[in-house]
Amino acid sequence: MSARRLAQRLYSSETTLRRKLRAAGTSLTHERSLARAEIALPLLQRGKSVKRVADRVGISPDHLRVTLESIYGLHPSTVQHVGRLVRTLEGEPRSLRALERAQEKDRLLQDLLADIGPDHPLASWARNLILVGYHPERESAKYRERLRVQEREAYLRARDQRDAEVVMAMADEELPDVDVSALLTQKQESIAHMRMTANRRRRAGGQRGRGG
């Protein structure tokens, strides 16, 4: 929007508008850049392409890069990277390996946001994002044991699925004396045994703690 049209919407003259902006320590150019940066930031964080976001705010991709760097000191690709990390950290790990990857991504996110201090215009934004990866409960032995159980269950499900596929293939070949139901029930028996073992370990640990 031109300065003239903006002044008309504000029921002011263009000269008066520019004078008021100078008195406030800013300019129309800066305010335009600020508005574009504020619109672009969440779009880039959600994974939109730089070209698409640039089209949305009415400037070229190169102009968008310059605008973000001048207003926030961030490159568009950095904002996109931050968004990918945050989306990953919002999910719940389902295995110990996934937990390790989440902790690594949390450290990377903190490194990317480390230069945003308390006086930075994105201080609140950065603080909220850093808290996404803050999960002290994931450091406990109980949490890790639960992930071990989930990981084992997932392995057993995958193994039993493969066994079921083999059994079905054998049935298609009309091989004799194949007890399909007996083979498929091994899944429930394996998971039940694993859960009972985990419960015994937890009870034994609790008794040792009370005994101490």
Backbone as JSON Lines, residues from 0, in Angstrom:
{"i":0,"aa":"M","n":[0.85,-1.19,0.0],"ca":[0.0,0.0,0.0],"c":[0.88,1.24,0.0]}
{"i":1,"aa":"S","n":[0.53,2.19,-0.84],"ca":[1.33,3.41,-0.94],"c":[1.12,4.29,0.29]}
{"i":2,"aa":"A","n":[2.08,5.22,0.49],"ca":[1.97,6.14,1.62],"c":[0.72,6.99,1.5]}
{"i":3,"aa":"R","n":[0.38,7.35,0.28],"ca":[-0.8,8.19,0.07],"c":[-2.08,7.47,0.48]}
{"i":4,"aa":"R","n":[-2.21,6.22,0.06],"ca":[-3.43,5.46,0.39],"c":[-3.5,5.17,1.89]}
{"i":5,"aa":"L","n":[-2.35,4.88,2.48],"ca":[-2.32,4.63,3.92],"c":[-2.73,5.88,4.69]}
{"i":6,"aa":"A","n":[-2.22,7.04,4.26],"ca":[-2.59,8.29,4.92],"c":[-4.08,8.55,4.8]}
{"i":7,"aa":"Q","n":[-4.66,8.23,3.64],"ca":[-6.09,8.42,3.45],"c":[-6.89,7.54,4.4]}
{"i":8,"aa":"R","n":[-6.44,6.28,4.57],"ca":[-7.15,5.37,5.48],"c":[-7.07,5.86,6.93]}
{"i":9,"aa":"L","n":[-6.0,6.55,7.24],"ca":[-5.83,7.07,8.6],"c":[-6.38,8.5,8.74]}
{"i":10,"aa":"Y","n":[-7.06,8.97,7.69],"ca":[-7.64,10.31,7.7],"c":[-6.57,11.36,8.0]}
{"i":11,"aa":"S","n":[-5.47,11.23,7.29],"ca":[-4.35,12.15,7.48],"c":[-3.72,12.43,6.13]}
{"i":12,"aa":"S","n":[-2.87,13.43,6.1],"ca":[-2.12,13.69,4.88],"c":[-0.84,12.87,4.89]}
{"i":13,"aa":"E","n":[-0.27,12.66,3.72],"ca":[0.98,11.89,3.64],"c":[2.09,12.59,4.4]}
{"i":14,"aa":"T","n":[2.14,13.91,4.33],"ca":[3.17,14.67,5.04],"c":[3.03,14.51,6.55]}
{"i":15,"aa":"T","n":[1.81,14.6,7.03],"ca":[1.58,14.44,8.48],"c":[1.93,13.03,8.94]}
{"i":16,"aa":"L","n":[1.57,12.05,8.14],"ca":[1.88,10.66,8.48],"c":[3.39,10.45,8.6]}
{"i":17,"aa":"R","n":[4.14,10.93,7.64],"ca":[5.59,10.74,7.68],"c":[6.2,11.49,8.87]}
{"i":18,"aa":"R","n":[5.67,12.68,9.16],"ca":[6.19,13.45,10.3],"c":[5.94,12.72,11.62]}
{"i":19,"aa":"K","n":[4.76,12.12,11.77],"ca":[4.46,11.39,12.99],"c":[5.34,10.15,13.13]}
{"i":20,"aa":"L","n":[5.61,9.49,12.02],"ca":[6.48,8.31,12.06],"c":[7.91,8.7,12.45]}
{"i":21,"aa":"R","n":[8.41,9.8,11.9],"ca":[9.75,10.26,12.27],"c":[9.8,10.61,13.76]}
{"i":22,"aa":"A","n":[8.75,11.24,14.26],"ca":[8.71,11.6,15.68],"c":[8.72,10.36,16.56]}
{"i":23,"aa":"A","n":[8.18,9.25,16.05],"ca":[8.16,7.99,16.8],"c":[9.44,7.19,16.6]}
{"i":24,"aa":"G","n":[10.41,7.73,15.84],"ca":[11.68,7.06,15.63],"c":[11.62,5.95,14.61]}
{"i":25,"aa":"T","n":[10.68,6.02,13.69],"ca":[10.56,4.98,12.68],"c":[10.25,5.61,11.34]}
{"i":26,"aa":"S","n":[9.94,4.79,10.35],"ca":[9.62,5.29,9.01],"c":[8.61,4.35,8.38]}
{"i":27,"aa":"L","n":[8.01,4.79,7.31],"ca":[7.04,3.96,6.62],"c":[7.7,2.71,6.04]}
{"i":28,"aa":"T","n":[8.92,2.88,5.55],"ca":[9.65,1.73,5.0],"c":[9.91,0.68,6.07]}
{"i":29,"aa":"H","n":[10.33,1.13,7.24],"ca":[10.6,0.19,8.33],"c":[9.31,-0.49,8.78]}
{"i":30,"aa":"E","n":[8.23,0.24,8.89],"ca":[6.97,-0.34,9.34],"c":[6.45,-1.37,8.33]}
{"i":31,"aa":"R","n":[6.66,-1.08,7.05],"ca":[6.28,-2.08,6.04],"c":[7.1,-3.36,6.2]}
{"i":32,"aa":"S","n":[8.41,-3.19,6.38],"ca":[9.28,-4.36,6.56],"c":[8.9,-5.14,7.8]}
{"i":33,"aa":"L","n":[8.58,-4.43,8.87],"ca":[8.19,-5.09,10.11],"c":[6.91,-5.89,9.92]}
{"i":34,"aa":"A","n":[5.93,-5.31,9.25],"ca":[4.66,-6.02,9.0],"c":[4.9,-7.26,8.15]}
{"i":35,"aa":"R","n":[5.74,-7.14,7.12],"ca":[6.03,-8.3,6.28],"c":[6.74,-9.4,7.06]}
{"i":36,"aa":"A","n":[7.68,-9.01,7.91],"ca":[8.42,-9.99,8.72],"c":[7.48,-10.7,9.69]}
{"i":37,"aa":"E","n":[6.56,-9.96,10.29],"ca":[5.62,-10.57,11.24],"c":[4.68,-11.57,10.56]}
{"i":38,"aa":"I","n":[4.31,-11.29,9.32],"ca":[3.47,-12.23,8.57],"c":[4.28,-13.43,8.11]}
{"i":39,"aa":"A","n":[5.51,-13.19,7.68],"ca":[6.33,-14.26,7.1],"c":[6.8,-15.26,8.14]}
{"i":40,"aa":"L","n":[7.1,-14.8,9.35],"ca":[7.7,-15.68,10.36],"c":[6.88,-16.94,10.63]}
{"i":41,"aa":"P","n":[5.6,-16.86,10.99],"ca":[4.85,-18.09,11.26],"c":[4.63,-18.96,10.03]}
{"i":42,"aa":"L","n":[4.55,-18.34,8.85],"ca":[4.38,-19.12,7.63],"c":[5.62,-19.96,7.35]}
{"i":43,"aa":"L","n":[6.79,-19.35,7.49],"ca":[8.04,-20.1,7.3],"c":[8.19,-21.18,8.36]}
{"i":44,"aa":"Q","n":[7.81,-20.86,9.58],"ca":[7.93,-21.83,10.67],"c":[7.04,-23.05,10.4]}
{"i":45,"aa":"R","n":[5.9,-22.84,9.75],"ca":[5.0,-23.96,9.44],"c":[5.46,-24.75,8.22]}
{"i":46,"aa":"G","n":[6.56,-24.32,7.59],"ca":[7.12,-25.1,6.5],"c":[6.79,-24.6,5.11]}
{"i":47,"aa":"K","n":[6.17,-23.42,5.0],"ca":[5.88,-22.87,3.68],"c":[7.19,-22.49,2.98]}
{"i":48,"aa":"S","n":[7.2,-22.6,1.66],"ca":[8.41,-22.28,0.9],"c":[8.68,-20.78,0.93]}
{"i":49,"aa":"V","n":[9.94,-20.43,0.73],"ca":[10.33,-19.01,0.74],"c":[9.61,-18.27,-0.38]}
{"i":50,"aa":"K","n":[9.5,-18.89,-1.56],"ca":[8.82,-18.22,-2.68],"c":[7.36,-17.98,-2.37]}
{"i":51,"aa":"R","n":[6.7,-18.99,-1.77],"ca":[5.28,-18.84,-1.46],"c":[5.05,-17.74,-0.43]}
{"i":52,"aa":"V","n":[5.91,-17.69,0.57],"ca":[5.78,-16.66,1.61],"c":[6.08,-15.28,1.02]}
{"i":53,"aa":"A","n":[7.1,-15.21,0.17],"ca":[7.43,-13.93,-0.46],"c":[6.27,-13.42,-1.3]}
{"i":54,"aa":"D","n":[5.63,-14.33,-2.04],"ca":[4.44,-13.95,-2.81],"c":[3.33,-13.46,-1.89]}
{"i":55,"aa":"R","n":[3.21,-14.12,-0.74],"ca":[2.15,-13.74,0.21],"c":[2.31,-12.32,0.72]}
{"i":56,"aa":"V","n":[3.55,-11.89,0.94],"ca":[3.78,-10.54,1.48],"c":[4.12,-9.53,0.39]}
{"i":57,"aa":"G","n":[4.12,-9.98,-0.87],"ca":[4.25,-9.06,-1.98],"c":[5.65,-8.59,-2.31]}
{"i":58,"aa":"I","n":[6.65,-9.42,-2.03],"ca":[8.03,-9.07,-2.37],"c":[8.73,-10.29,-2.96]}
{"i":59,"aa":"S","n":[9.95,-10.1,-3.45],"ca":[10.71,-11.21,-4.03],"c":[11.35,-12.04,-2.92]}
{"i":60,"aa":"P","n":[11.74,-13.3,-3.21],"ca":[12.42,-14.11,-2.21],"c":[13.69,-13.45,-1.67]}
{"i":61,"aa":"D","n":[14.46,-12.81,-2.53],"ca":[15.67,-12.12,-2.06],"c":[15.31,-10.97,-1.14]}
{"i":62,"aa":"H","n":[14.27,-10.24,-1.49],"ca":[13.82,-9.13,-0.64],"c":[13.33,-9.65,0.71]}
{"i":63,"aa":"L","n":[12.67,-10.8,0.7],"ca":[12.21,-11.41,1.96],"c":[13.39,-11.77,2.85]}
{"i":64,"aa":"R","n":[14.44,-12.34,2.25],"ca":[15.63,-12.69,3.02],"c":[16.23,-11.45,3.68]}
{"i":65,"aa":"V","n":[16.37,-10.38,2.89],"ca":[16.93,-9.13,3.42],"c":[16.04,-8.57,4.54]}
{"i":66,"aa":"T","n":[14.73,-8.65,4.33],"ca":[13.8,-8.12,5.32],"c":[13.9,-8.87,6.65]}
{"i":67,"aa":"L","n":[13.91,-10.2,6.6],"ca":[13.99,-10.99,7.84],"c":[15.32,-10.77,8.55]}
{"i":68,"aa":"E","n":[16.39,-10.69,7.78],"ca":[17.69,-10.49,8.4],"c":[17.82,-9.1,9.01]}
{"i":69,"aa":"S","n":[17.18,-8.1,8.39],"ca":[17.27,-6.74,8.93],"c":[16.38,-6.57,10.16]}
{"i":70,"aa":"I","n":[15.23,-7.22,10.18],"ca":[14.29,-7.07,11.29],"c":[14.63,-8.01,12.45]}
{"i":71,"aa":"Y","n":[14.9,-9.27,12.12],"ca":[15.08,-10.29,13.16],"c":[16.49,-10.87,13.23]}
{"i":72,"aa":"G","n":[17.3,-10.62,12.22],"ca":[18.62,-11.23,12.2],"c":[18.59,-12.71,11.9]}
{"i":73,"aa":"L","n":[17.53,-13.17,11.24],"ca":[17.37,-14.59,10.93],"c":[17.19,-14.79,9.43]}
{"i":74,"aa":"H","n":[17.81,-15.85,8.91],"ca":[17.64,-16.22,7.52],"c":[16.35,-17.04,7.4]}
{"i":75,"aa":"P","n":[15.62,-16.94,6.3],"ca":[14.4,-17.75,6.14],"c":[14.62,-19.25,6.36]}
{"i":76,"aa":"S","n":[15.74,-19.78,5.89],"ca":[16.01,-21.21,6.07],"c":[16.19,-21.57,7.54]}
{"i":77,"aa":"T","n":[16.69,-20.63,8.34],"ca":[16.83,-20.88,9.78],"c":[15.46,-21.0,10.43]}
{"i":78,"aa":"V","n":[14.55,-20.11,10.05],"ca":[13.18,-20.18,10.59],"c":[12.52,-21.49,10.19]}
{"i":79,"aa":"Q","n":[12.7,-21.92,8.95],"ca":[12.14,-23.19,8.5],"c":[12.73,-24.37,9.27]}
{"i":80,"aa":"H","n":[14.04,-24.31,9.51],"ca":[14.7,-25.37,10.28],"c":[14.16,-25.43,11.7]}
{"i":81,"aa":"V","n":[14.0,-24.27,12.32],"ca":[13.43,-24.2,13.66],"c":[12.04,-24.85,13.68]}
{"i":82,"aa":"G","n":[11.23,-24.55,12.67],"ca":[9.89,-25.12,12.59],"c":[9.91,-26.63,12.49]}
{"i":83,"aa":"R","n":[10.83,-27.18,11.69],"ca":[10.92,-28.64,11.56],"c":[11.32,-29.28,12.88]}
{"i":84,"aa":"L","n":[12.27,-28.67,13.58],"ca":[12.7,-29.21,14.87],"c":[11.55,-29.18,15.88]}
{"i":85,"aa":"V","n":[10.82,-28.08,15.92],"ca":[9.71,-27.95,16.87],"c":[8.64,-29.0,16.59]}
{"i":86,"aa":"R","n":[8.3,-29.21,15.33],"ca":[7.29,-30.21,15.0],"c":[7.73,-31.6,15.42]}
{"i":87,"aa":"T","n":[9.02,-31.88,15.3],"ca":[9.54,-33.18,15.73],"c":[9.46,-33.31,17.25]}
{"i":88,"aa":"L","n":[9.82,-32.26,17.96],"ca":[9.86,-32.31,19.42],"c":[8.47,-32.36,20.03]}
{"i":89,"aa":"E","n":[7.46,-31.92,19.3],"ca":[6.09,-31.97,19.82],"c":[5.56,-33.39,19.89]}
{"i":90,"aa":"G","n":[6.17,-34.31,19.16],"ca":[5.75,-35.71,19.2],"c":[6.35,-36.44,20.39]}
{"i":91,"aa":"E","n":[5.69,-37.52,20.79],"ca":[6.16,-38.33,21.91],"c":[7.06,-39.44,21.4]}
{"i":92,"aa":"P","n":[8.3,-39.58,21.93],"ca":[9.18,-40.66,21.5],"c":[8.56,-42.03,21.78]}
{"i":93,"aa":"R","n":[8.75,-42.96,20.89],"ca":[8.19,-44.31,21.05],"c":[9.27,-45.37,21.24]}
{"i":94,"aa":"S","n":[10.51,-44.92,21.33],"ca":[11.61,-45.85,21.56],"c":[12.78,-45.07,22.15]}
{"i":95,"aa":"L","n":[13.75,-45.8,22.7],"ca":[14.93,-45.15,23.25],"c":[15.72,-44.44,22.15]}
{"i":96,"aa":"R","n":[15.76,-45.02,20.98],"ca":[16.45,-44.38,19.87],"c":[15.76,-43.07,19.49]}
{"i":97,"aa":"A","n":[14.42,-43.08,19.48],"ca":[13.68,-41.86,19.18],"c":[13.9,-40.8,20.26]}
{"i":98,"aa":"L","n":[14.03,-41.24,21.52],"ca":[14.3,-40.31,22.6],"c":[15.66,-39.65,22.42]}
{"i":99,"aa":"E","n":[16.66,-40.43,22.04],"ca":[17.99,-39.86,21.81],"c":[17.97,-38.86,20.66]}
{"i":100,"aa":"R","n":[17.22,-39.17,19.6],"ca":[17.12,-38.24,18.47],"c":[16.42,-36.95,18.9]}
{"i":101,"aa":"A","n":[15.39,-37.09,19.74],"ca":[14.67,-35.9,20.22],"c":[15.58,-35.02,21.07]}
{"i":102,"aa":"Q","n":[16.39,-35.63,21.91],"ca":[17.3,-34.86,22.76],"c":[18.36,-34.15,21.9]}
{"i":103,"aa":"E","n":[18.8,-34.82,20.85],"ca":[19.77,-34.19,19.94],"c":[19.14,-33.0,19.22]}
{"i":104,"aa":"K","n":[17.9,-33.16,18.77],"ca":[17.21,-32.07,18.09],"c":[16.92,-30.92,19.04]}
{"i":105,"aa":"D","n":[16.66,-31.22,20.31],"ca":[16.44,-30.17,21.3],"c":[17.7,-29.34,21.49]}
{"i":106,"aa":"R","n":[18.85,-30.0,21.55],"ca":[20.12,-29.26,21.67],"c":[20.37,-28.39,20.44]}
{"i":107,"aa":"L","n":[20.05,-28.91,19.27],"ca":[20.22,-28.15,18.04],"c":[19.3,-26.93,18.02]}
{"i":108,"aa":"L","n":[18.06,-27.12,18.48],"ca":[17.11,-26.0,18.53],"c":[17.63,-24.9,19.46]}
{"i":109,"aa":"Q","n":[18.16,-25.29,20.6],"ca":[18.69,-24.3,21.53],"c":[19.87,-23.55,20.92]}
{"i":110,"aa":"D","n":[20.7,-24.26,20.16],"ca":[21.84,-23.6,19.5],"c":[21.35,-22.58,18.47]}
{"i":111,"aa":"L","n":[20.3,-22.93,17.71],"ca":[19.8,-22.02,16.69],"c":[19.2,-20.75,17.29]}
{"i":112,"aa":"L","n":[18.65,-20.88,18.51],"ca":[17.98,-19.74,19.15],"c":[18.85,-19.06,20.2]}
{"i":113,"aa":"A","n":[20.1,-19.5,20.31],"ca":[20.97,-19.01,21.38],"c":[21.25,-17.51,21.3]}
{"i":114,"aa":"D","n":[21.28,-16.96,20.1],"ca":[21.62,-15.55,19.93],"c":[20.44,-14.6,20.17]}
{"i":115,"aa":"I","n":[19.27,-15.15,20.41],"ca":[18.09,-14.31,20.66],"c":[18.02,-14.02,22.16]}
{"i":116,"aa":"G","n":[18.48,-12.83,22.54],"ca":[18.52,-12.45,23.94],"c":[17.22,-11.84,24.42]}
{"i":117,"aa":"P","n":[17.18,-11.43,25.68],"ca":[15.94,-10.89,26.27],"c":[15.46,-9.6,25.64]}
{"i":118,"aa":"D","n":[16.34,-8.84,24.99],"ca":[15.95,-7.59,24.36],"c":[15.63,-7.74,22.87]}
{"i":119,"aa":"H","n":[15.73,-8.95,22.37],"ca":[15.45,-9.2,20.95],"c":[13.94,-9.16,20.72]}
{"i":120,"aa":"P","n":[13.48,-8.67,19.57],"ca":[12.04,-8.64,19.31],"c":[11.37,-10.01,19.3]}
{"i":121,"aa":"L","n":[12.16,-11.06,19.13],"ca":[11.61,-12.43,19.13],"c":[11.92,-13.17,20.42]}
{"i":122,"aa":"A","n":[12.22,-12.45,21.49],"ca":[12.59,-13.09,22.76],"c":[11.49,-14.02,23.26]}
{"i":123,"aa":"S","n":[10.26,-13.56,23.26],"ca":[9.14,-14.38,23.74],"c":[8.92,-15.58,22.83]}
{"i":124,"aa":"W","n":[9.01,-15.37,21.53],"ca":[8.86,-16.45,20.55],"c":[9.91,-17.54,20.8]}
{"i":125,"aa":"A","n":[11.16,-17.13,20.97],"ca":[12.24,-18.1,21.18],"c":[12.07,-18.84,22.5]}
{"i":126,"aa":"R","n":[11.67,-18.12,23.54],"ca":[11.5,-18.75,24.85],"c":[10.42,-19.84,24.81]}
{"i":127,"aa":"N","n":[9.32,-19.56,24.13],"ca":[8.25,-20.55,24.03],"c":[8.69,-21.78,23.23]}
{"i":128,"aa":"L","n":[9.49,-21.57,22.2],"ca":[9.96,-22.69,21.39],"c":[10.95,-23.55,22.15]}
{"i":129,"aa":"I","n":[11.83,-22.92,22.92],"ca":[12.81,-23.68,23.69],"c":[12.12,-24.6,24.7]}
{"i":130,"aa":"L","n":[10.99,-24.14,25.24],"ca":[10.27,-24.94,26.23],"c":[9.59,-26.18,25.62]}
{"i":131,"aa":"V","n":[9.43,-26.18,24.29],"ca":[8.81,-27.33,23.64],"c":[9.63,-28.6,23.9]}
{"i":132,"aa":"G","n":[10.94,-28.46,23.92],"ca":[11.8,-29.63,24.11],"c":[12.18,-29.9,25.55]}
{"i":133,"aa":"Y","n":[11.58,-29.16,26.49],"ca":[11.93,-29.32,27.91],"c":[11.04,-30.38,28.53]}
{"i":134,"aa":"H","n":[11.6,-31.58,28.75],"ca":[10.85,-32.7,29.33],"c":[11.74,-33.4,30.36]}
{"i":135,"aa":"P","n":[11.86,-32.86,31.56],"ca":[12.73,-33.48,32.57],"c":[12.29,-34.89,32.95]}
{"i":136,"aa":"E","n":[10.99,-35.19,32.8],"ca":[10.52,-36.53,33.16],"c":[11.12,-37.61,32.28]}
{"i":137,"aa":"R","n":[11.6,-37.22,31.1],"ca":[12.17,-38.21,30.19],"c":[13.54,-38.69,30.63]}
{"i":138,"aa":"E","n":[14.1,-38.06,31.65],"ca":[15.4,-38.48,32.16],"c":[15.27,-39.59,33.2]}
{"i":139,"aa":"S","n":[14.06,-39.89,33.65],"ca":[13.87,-40.86,34.72],"c":[14.02,-42.29,34.21]}
{"i":140,"aa":"A","n":[14.42,-43.18,35.12],"ca":[14.57,-44.6,34.78],"c":[13.21,-45.21,34.43]}
{"i":141,"aa":"K","n":[12.16,-44.74,35.1],"ca":[10.81,-45.27,34.85],"c":[10.38,-44.97,33.43]}
{"i":142,"aa":"Y","n":[10.64,-43.75,32.96],"ca":[10.26,-43.38,31.6],"c":[11.03,-44.21,30.57]}
{"i":143,"aa":"R","n":[12.31,-44.38,30.81],"ca":[13.13,-45.14,29.87],"c":[12.73,-46.62,29.85]}
{"i":144,"aa":"E","n":[12.34,-47.15,31.01],"ca":[11.88,-48.53,31.05],"c":[10.59,-48.7,30.25]}
{"i":145,"aa":"R","n":[9.7,-47.7,30.33],"ca":[8.47,-47.75,29.55],"c":[8.78,-47.74,28.05]}
{"i":146,"aa":"L","n":[9.78,-46.95,27.65],"ca":[10.16,-46.94,26.24],"c":[10.75,-48.28,25.82]}
{"i":147,"aa":"R","n":[11.5,-48.91,26.73],"ca":[12.06,-50.23,26.4],"c":[10.93,-51.23,26.15]}
{"i":148,"aa":"V","n":[9.9,-51.18,26.99],"ca":[8.76,-52.08,26.82],"c":[8.06,-51.8,25.5]}
{"i":149,"aa":"Q","n":[7.83,-50.52,25.19],"ca":[7.18,-50.17,23.92],"c":[8.01,-50.62,22.73]}
{"i":150,"aa":"E","n":[9.33,-50.43,22.86],"ca":[10.22,-50.83,21.77],"c":[10.17,-52.34,21.55]}
{"i":151,"aa":"R","n":[10.16,-53.07,22.67],"ca":[10.09,-54.54,22.58],"c":[8.75,-54.97,21.98]}
{"i":152,"aa":"E","n":[7.67,-54.31,22.39],"ca":[6.35,-54.65,21.85],"c":[6.29,-54.39,20.36]}
{"i":153,"aa":"A","n":[6.87,-53.28,19.94],"ca":[6.87,-52.95,18.51],"c":[7.67,-54.0,17.73]}
{"i":154,"aa":"Y","n":[8.78,-54.43,18.31],"ca":[9.59,-55.46,17.66],"c":[8.79,-56.76,17.53]}
{"i":155,"aa":"L","n":[8.1,-57.13,18.61],"ca":[7.33,-58.37,18.58],"c":[6.18,-58.29,17.59]}
{"i":156,"aa":"R","n":[5.54,-57.12,17.53],"ca":[4.44,-56.96,16.57],"c":[4.96,-57.12,15.13]}
{"i":157,"aa":"A","n":[6.11,-56.49,14.86],"ca":[6.68,-56.59,13.52],"c":[7.08,-58.03,13.21]}
{"i":158,"aa":"R","n":[7.68,-58.69,14.2],"ca":[8.08,-60.08,13.99],"c":[6.88,-60.97,13.75]}
{"i":159,"aa":"D","n":[5.83,-60.8,14.56],"ca":[4.64,-61.63,14.41],"c":[3.91,-61.34,13.11]}
{"i":160,"aa":"Q","n":[3.98,-60.09,12.66],"ca":[3.39,-59.77,11.37],"c":[4.11,-60.51,10.26]}
{"i":161,"aa":"R","n":[5.44,-60.53,10.36],"ca":[6.2,-61.28,9.36],"c":[5.87,-62.77,9.42]}
{"i":162,"aa":"D","n":[5.76,-63.31,10.65],"ca":[5.42,-64.73,10.81],"c":[4.04,-65.03,10.23]}
{"i":163,"aa":"A","n":[3.09,-64.1,10.46],"ca":[1.74,-64.3,9.93],"c":[1.75,-64.32,8.41]}
{"i":164,"aa":"E","n":[2.57,-63.43,7.83],"ca":[2.64,-63.41,6.37],"c":[3.23,-64.7,5.83]}
{"i":165,"aa":"V","n":[4.22,-65.23,6.54],"ca":[4.81,-66.52,6.12],"c":[3.78,-67.63,6.22]}
{"i":166,"aa":"V","n":[3.02,-67.6,7.34],"ca":[2.0,-68.63,7.54],"c":[0.95,-68.57,6.44]}
{"i":167,"aa":"M","n":[0.51,-67.36,6.11],"ca":[-0.5,-67.22,5.07],"c":[0.03,-67.68,3.72]}
{"i":168,"aa":"A","n":[1.32,-67.41,3.48],"ca":[1.92,-67.88,2.23],"c":[1.97,-69.4,2.2]}
{"i":169,"aa":"M","n":[2.27,-70.0,3.36],"ca":[2.28,-71.46,3.44],"c":[0.88,-72.02,3.22]}
{"i":170,"aa":"A","n":[-0.12,-71.32,3.76],"ca":[-1.5,-71.78,3.59],"c":[-1.9,-71.71,2.12]}
{"i":171,"aa":"D","n":[-1.45,-70.65,1.43],"ca":[-1.76,-70.52,0.01],"c":[-1.17,-71.67,-0.8]}
{"i":172,"aa":"E","n":[-0.04,-72.19,-0.3],"ca":[0.59,-73.31,-1.0],"c":[-0.05,-74.64,-0.61]}
{"i":173,"aa":"E","n":[-1.06,-74.57,0.31],"ca":[-1.8,-75.75,0.74],"c":[-0.9,-76.81,1.35]}
{"i":174,"aa":"L","n":[0.01,-76.35,2.21],"ca":[0.84,-77.3,2.93],"c":[0.03,-77.91,4.06]}
{"i":175,"aa":"P","n":[0.17,-79.18,4.37],"ca":[-0.65,-79.84,5.4],"c":[-0.17,-79.52,6.81]}
{"i":176,"aa":"D","n":[-1.08,-79.72,7.8],"ca":[-0.76,-79.68,9.23],"c":[-0.19,-78.34,9.67]}
{"i":177,"aa":"V","n":[-0.71,-77.23,9.19],"ca":[-0.26,-75.91,9.62],"c":[-1.33,-75.33,10.54]}
{"i":178,"aa":"D","n":[-1.0,-75.19,11.83],"ca":[-1.93,-74.64,12.81],"c":[-1.76,-73.13,12.83]}
{"i":179,"aa":"V","n":[-2.53,-72.42,11.99],"ca":[-2.38,-70.98,11.86],"c":[-2.71,-70.26,13.15]}
{"i":180,"aa":"S","n":[-3.78,-70.63,13.82],"ca":[-4.2,-69.93,15.04],"c":[-3.16,-70.05,16.14]}
{"i":181,"aa":"A","n":[-2.51,-71.21,16.24],"ca":[-1.5,-71.39,17.29],"c":[-0.3,-70.49,17.04]}
{"i":182,"aa":"L","n":[0.07,-70.34,15.8],"ca":[1.21,-69.48,15.5],"c":[0.88,-68.02,15.77]}
{"i":183,"aa":"L","n":[-0.34,-67.6,15.46],"ca":[-0.71,-66.2,15.63],"c":[-0.85,-65.83,17.1]}
{"i":184,"aa":"T","n":[-1.21,-66.77,17.98],"ca":[-1.37,-66.45,19.4],"c":[-0.03,-66.28,20.11]}
{"i":185,"aa":"Q","n":[1.07,-66.59,19.48],"ca":[2.38,-66.37,20.09],"c":[2.62,-64.91,20.39]}
{"i":186,"aa":"K","n":[2.01,-64.04,19.63],"ca":[2.16,-62.6,19.85],"c":[1.64,-62.21,21.23]}
{"i":187,"aa":"Q","n":[0.41,-62.63,21.55],"ca":[-0.15,-62.29,22.85],"c":[0.66,-62.9,23.99]}
{"i":188,"aa":"E","n":[1.1,-64.12,23.83],"ca":[1.87,-64.78,24.88],"c":[3.2,-64.07,25.1]}
{"i":189,"aa":"S","n":[3.87,-63.66,24.04],"ca":[5.16,-62.99,24.17],"c":[5.01,-61.65,24.86]}
{"i":190,"aa":"I","n":[3.99,-60.89,24.48],"ca":[3.79,-59.57,25.09],"c":[3.41,-59.71,26.56]}
{"i":191,"aa":"A","n":[2.54,-60.7,26.86],"ca":[2.15,-60.9,28.26],"c":[3.35,-61.27,29.12]}
{"i":192,"aa":"H","n":[4.21,-62.14,28.61],"ca":[5.4,-62.53,29.36],"c":[6.32,-61.34,29.58]}
{"i":193,"aa":"M","n":[6.47,-60.52,28.56],"ca":[7.34,-59.35,28.67],"c":[6.81,-58.38,29.71]}
{"i":194,"aa":"R","n":[5.48,-58.14,29.72],"ca":[4.89,-57.22,30.69],"c":[5.03,-57.76,32.11]}
{"i":195,"aa":"M","n":[4.84,-59.05,32.29],"ca":[4.99,-59.65,33.62],"c":[6.42,-59.5,34.12]}
{"i":196,"aa":"T","n":[7.38,-59.69,33.24],"ca":[8.79,-59.54,33.62],"c":[9.09,-58.11,34.03]}
{"i":197,"aa":"A","n":[8.57,-57.15,33.26],"ca":[8.8,-55.74,33.59],"c":[8.16,-55.38,34.92]}
{"i":198,"aa":"N","n":[6.96,-55.91,35.19],"ca":[6.28,-55.61,36.46],"c":[7.05,-56.18,37.65]}
{"i":199,"aa":"R","n":[7.59,-57.39,37.47],"ca":[8.38,-57.99,38.56],"c":[9.61,-57.16,38.84]}
{"i":200,"aa":"R","n":[10.24,-56.64,37.81],"ca":[11.43,-55.8,38.02],"c":[11.07,-54.52,38.76]}
{"i":201,"aa":"R","n":[9.94,-53.91,38.4],"ca":[9.53,-52.68,39.08],"c":[9.2,-52.93,40.54]}
{"i":202,"aa":"R","n":[8.5,-54.05,40.81],"ca":[8.17,-54.35,42.2],"c":[9.42,-54.64,43.01]}
{"i":203,"aa":"A","n":[10.36,-55.35,42.39],"ca":[11.6,-55.67,43.1],"c":[12.38,-54.39,43.4]}
{"i":204,"aa":"G","n":[12.39,-53.46,42.46],"ca":[13.07,-52.2,42.68],"c":[12.41,-51.4,43.78]}
{"i":205,"aa":"G","n":[11.06,-51.41,43.83],"ca":[10.35,-50.68,44.86],"c":[10.6,-51.28,46.24]}
{"i":206,"aa":"Q","n":[10.66,-52.6,46.33],"ca":[10.92,-53.25,47.62],"c":[12.33,-52.96,48.11]}
{"i":207,"aa":"R","n":[13.3,-52.93,47.18],"ca":[14.66,-52.6,47.6],"c":[14.72,-51.17,48.11]}
{"i":208,"aa":"G","n":[13.97,-50.27,47.44],"ca":[13.96,-48.87,47.88],"c":[13.37,-48.72,49.27]}
{"i":209,"aa":"R","n":[12.26,-49.44,49.53],"ca":[11.67,-49.35,50.88],"c":[12.54,-50.01,51.92]}
{"i":210,"aa":"G","n":[13.2,-51.09,51.51],"ca":[14.07,-51.8,52.46],"c":[15.26,-50.96,52.86]}
{"i":211,"aa":"G","n":[15.75,-50.13,51.89],"ca":[16.89,-49.26,52.2],"c":[16.48,-48.11,53.08]}
